[in-house]
């Protein structure tokens, strides 16, 4: 009988220590580029526009802004580091969200392959600064630090 009581006690303690779905959702993390958090507050980093390339060019022309294009591949390690450790920084987001139309595109899916024909890539990640007419103003290859990315953005005219 004592074994049964101990077993029930252990089960009750175990059941109460398992977090509920509501508790788990409070700890949900967002990926770079996600525009929503569970609390409804926007992320601090770069906010990327999701639209067709044609619409992005129109938006850049209408807002008189340069397009910042993160050309990446899903398998690329440095691309993932850039997404996780650089694009999510508050200072980077504050600068880029105010100055550019920010776009990230997997160059091997969707519109990416066609865009890679227009803007040939040498490596991943490739960061392109493109005017509203589609002309490349600056091309940067590889992983950057947050400070370097802000400096690069400031150098784009």
C-alpha positions as CSV (number, residue, x, y, z in Angstrom):
1,X,0.0,0.0,0.0
2,X,2.9,2.4,0.8
3,X,4.3,1.8,-2.7
4,X,1.0,2.8,-4.3
5,X,0.8,6.0,-2.2
6,X,4.4,6.9,-3.1
7,X,3.7,6.2,-6.8
8,X,0.6,8.5,-6.7
9,X,2.6,11.2,-5.0
10,X,5.3,11.1,-7.6
11,X,2.8,11.2,-10.4
12,X,1.0,14.2,-8.9
13,X,4.3,16.1,-8.5
14,X,5.3,15.2,-12.0
15,X,2.0,16.4,-13.5
16,X,2.2,19.7,-11.8
17,X,5.8,20.3,-12.9
18,X,5.0,19.9,-16.6
19,X,4.5,23.4,-18.2
20,X,1.2,24.2,-19.8
21,X,0.8,25.3,-23.4
22,X,0.1,28.8,-22.3
23,X,3.4,28.9,-20.3
24,X,5.3,27.4,-23.2
25,X,3.9,30.1,-25.6
26,X,5.3,32.8,-23.3
27,X,8.8,31.5,-24.0
28,X,8.4,31.3,-27.8
29,X,11.3,32.9,-29.6
30,X,11.1,34.6,-32.9
31,X,13.4,34.1,-35.9
32,X,15.1,37.1,-37.6
33,X,12.6,38.4,-40.1
34,X,9.6,37.4,-38.1
35,X,7.4,40.4,-37.9
36,X,5.4,39.2,-34.8
37,X,6.2,38.3,-31.3
38,X,3.9,36.5,-29.0
39,X,3.3,39.8,-27.1
40,X,2.3,41.6,-30.3
41,X,5.4,43.9,-30.2
42,X,7.4,44.2,-33.3
43,X,11.0,42.9,-33.3
44,X,13.8,45.3,-32.6
45,X,15.9,44.3,-35.6
46,X,15.5,44.8,-39.3
47,X,11.9,44.5,-40.6
48,X,12.0,42.8,-43.9
49,X,9.3,43.5,-46.6
50,X,7.6,40.5,-48.1
51,X,6.4,41.3,-51.6
52,X,7.2,40.6,-55.2
53,X,10.3,42.1,-56.6
54,X,8.3,44.3,-59.0
55,X,6.3,45.7,-56.0
56,X,9.5,46.2,-54.0
57,X,10.9,48.3,-56.9
58,X,7.7,50.4,-57.0
59,X,7.7,50.9,-53.2
60,X,11.4,52.0,-53.4
61,X,10.5,54.5,-56.1
62,X,7.4,55.8,-54.3
63,X,9.3,56.2,-50.9
64,X,12.6,57.4,-52.6
65,X,14.6,54.7,-50.8
66,X,17.3,52.3,-51.7
67,X,16.6,48.6,-51.4
68,X,18.7,46.5,-49.1
69,X,18.6,42.9,-50.4
70,X,19.9,40.0,-48.3
71,X,20.5,37.3,-50.9
72,X,20.9,34.1,-49.0
73,X,20.5,30.3,-49.3
74,X,18.8,28.1,-46.7
75,X,21.9,25.9,-46.3
76,X,24.4,28.8,-45.8
77,X,25.9,28.9,-42.3
78,X,27.1,32.5,-42.4
79,X,23.7,33.5,-43.7
80,X,22.1,32.0,-40.6
81,X,24.6,33.8,-38.3
82,X,23.8,37.1,-40.1
83,X,20.1,36.5,-39.6
84,X,20.4,35.5,-35.9
85,X,23.2,37.8,-34.6
86,X,23.2,40.9,-36.8
87,X,19.8,41.6,-38.3
88,X,18.1,41.2,-34.9
89,X,20.1,44.0,-33.2
90,X,18.2,47.1,-32.2
91,X,20.8,49.6,-33.6
92,X,20.9,47.8,-36.9
93,X,17.1,47.7,-37.1
94,X,16.8,51.4,-36.2
95,X,19.2,52.4,-39.0
96,X,18.0,50.1,-41.7
97,X,14.3,50.4,-41.1
98,X,14.5,54.1,-41.5
99,X,16.8,54.3,-44.5
100,X,16.0,51.3,-46.7
101,X,13.4,49.0,-48.1
102,X,14.7,45.7,-46.5
103,X,14.3,42.5,-48.4
104,X,15.6,39.0,-47.8
105,X,15.4,36.4,-50.5
106,X,16.4,32.8,-50.7
107,X,18.1,32.8,-54.0
108,X,17.3,29.2,-54.7
109,X,13.5,29.4,-54.2
110,X,10.6,31.4,-55.4
111,X,11.7,34.6,-57.2
112,X,15.3,34.0,-56.1
113,X,16.6,32.1,-59.1
114,X,15.2,34.7,-61.6
115,X,16.7,37.5,-59.5
116,X,20.0,35.6,-59.4
117,X,20.1,35.9,-63.2
118,X,19.7,39.7,-62.9
119,X,22.1,40.0,-60.0
120,X,24.7,37.3,-60.4
121,X,26.1,36.0,-57.0
122,X,29.6,35.0,-56.2
123,X,29.0,33.8,-52.6
124,X,26.4,33.6,-49.8
125,X,25.4,35.8,-48.2
126,X,25.5,38.6,-50.7
127,X,24.2,42.0,-49.5
128,X,23.0,44.2,-52.3
129,X,22.0,47.9,-52.2
130,X,19.9,48.6,-55.2
131,X,18.2,51.8,-56.4
132,X,14.6,52.0,-57.4
133,X,15.6,51.5,-61.1
134,X,17.2,48.1,-60.2
135,X,20.8,49.3,-60.4
136,X,23.3,47.9,-57.9
137,X,24.8,50.7,-55.8
138,X,26.9,48.5,-53.5
139,X,27.6,44.8,-53.2
140,X,29.0,43.2,-50.1
141,X,29.9,39.5,-49.6
142,X,30.0,37.5,-46.4
143,X,29.2,37.8,-42.8
144,X,29.3,41.3,-41.2
145,X,29.3,42.5,-37.7
146,X,26.4,44.8,-36.6
147,X,28.8,47.9,-36.6
148,X,30.2,47.0,-40.0
149,X,26.7,46.6,-41.4
150,X,25.6,50.0,-40.2
151,X,28.9,51.6,-41.6
152,X,28.2,49.9,-44.9
153,X,24.7,51.3,-45.0
154,X,25.9,54.8,-44.2
155,X,28.4,54.6,-47.1
156,X,25.5,54.0,-49.6
157,X,24.5,57.1,-51.4
